[in-house]
Amino acid sequence: MDFDGRPHGLQGRDLSGDCPGRWVSLKNPKGQRWGQYGVFRGEGGYGVTIVSEGPGDGLTAVAVGYDAVCIRGAALTASPELIKELADGLKGSLVVVAGDGDKAGQRFNRALAEGLGAHGVQVRALDLPGGASDLTAWREADPQGFPFALHKA
């Protein structure tokens, strides 16, 4: 969905390991493109939106009650048009960027913090604990303690 709740993209993931393409998306219609992000609304009412590199981590955040914006890939944060569109949709929410624990994830966090901040959006970066590779791996390491640990972080 986009920020207004309209469908504007689709991304699927092979969980079996049998598909040569781990992630698959729709082909762009001629002369147009599908959205580069998806918005998922959580039920927590926290006033915080977690922005993740992909849908897996976004859905992990939503399961704990957070609103989430999932960007299809870290490299997309180099697009000024995408940053502007995200900033327009995120105004009024505290944004927590939650890139993966690798160098690309850190670049993702920096690019979003700088880009969204330049548009007046309040942004914080999430530090993943204990070498977790991403938000979902953190949850998998401690399913019971994860919700409280995420709130605290």
Sequence and secondary structure as in RCSB ss.txt:
>XXXX:A:sequence
MDFDGRPHGLQGRDLSGDCPGRWVSLKNPKGQRWGQYGVFRGEGGYGVTIVSEGPGDGLTAVAVGYDAVCIRGAA
LTASPELIKELADGLKGSLVVVAGDGDKAGQRFNRALAEGLGAHGVQVRALDLPGGASDLTAWREADPQGFPFAL
HKA
>XXXX:A:secstr
  TTS     EEE SSS SS SEEE    TT    SEEEE  SS  SEEEEESSHHHHHHHHHTT EEEEES GG
GGG HHHHHHHHHHHTTSEEEEE  SSHHHHHHHHHHHHHHHHTT  EEE   STT SSHHHHHHH TTTHHHHH
HH 
